[in-house]
Amino acid sequence: MHRTHIMHTVKLIYNPEPRTQTLKETVTFCASLELYTQHGIESYQNSASTLLFTSSRDATLALIYLSNSGSFTPKYISNDEPCHTVANDTSYGA
């Protein structure tokens, strides 16, 4: 069975840009980790400066929590594209 989820995107706008791509990816990862450990918000990093959320509620709360950063400005990116996942598919191998 395929399930479709709309993922909500928050882009971290860095100013100034980190010196290296690795540093940018690391700062974004740390933001994701902080959201989870301090606020219980689960996110998925899909690029050096983008986090995905499964609900608009989590994305909105993340914007609030991340807006205190001195390294970046979080911005909600409208994302109407669904993300397909396979769950509870018992037909494998049938």
N, C-alpha and C positions, 0 to 999 in steps of 0.2 A: 504494500500500500504506500502510495506516495503522498506526502504531506507538503503543503505549500505554506511557507512562512514569509511574511514581509519583514525584512530586516531594516532597522532604523539606523541611519549612519550619522556619526559625529566625526567631523574632520578637525584635527588639531592644526591650527594655523600658527606656525612657528615664526617668531620675529624677535631676534634675528634667527635665521636658519642655523641649525647645529652644524658644526664643522664637518661632520661626516654622516653618511647615510646610516651607519651602524649606531651612532650616537642618537640620531633621530628615532630609529626603531626601538632603541633601549628606553628612551624617555617615554615613548608611547606605550611600551610594554609596562613600564612602571606605573603609568596612569591607570591602565587596565587592572593591574594588580592592586593598586590602592582602592579603586572602586569596589573590588570584590572583598578585600580584607577589612576595609573600614566601613563599607556601606552595604555590603551584601548584594552588589549589582554585578551581574555576570555580563561580560562583553567578549567579543571576538576581534582580534586584530587581523585585518586583512591587507594592510599596507603599512608603510613606515609612519603614516600620520592619520590613519583611519581606524575607528572602532565601530563595530556593529553591535546592535542590541536587538533582542527579540520582541521588545515592547516599547511603545512610545513613552510609557511611564518611566522605564529605566533610562531611556535616552534623555528625557527631560531632566530627571534627577542628576544624571551624569553631567549635563550641561551646567547645572547649578554648582555641583561639587568641583568640577574642573575649572570653573571660571575664576577661581582664586589663584590659578597658576601664574607664575611670572615668566614661564618659558613659552607658553602658547595661549592662544585664544580658541576655545572650542566653538564650533559652528555646526548646527544641525543641517544636514544635507538631505533634501527630499529624495526618497528612494522608493519608487513604486514597483521596482522589479522584485518578483518573488524569488525566494531561495527554496529549491526543492530538496527534500530529504526523504530517505527511505526508512520507514519505521514499521515494525511489526509485520514485516513481509515474510510470511511463512511458506511462500511458494518457491523459495530457493531450492534448486536441484530437482524440482518437480517436472 
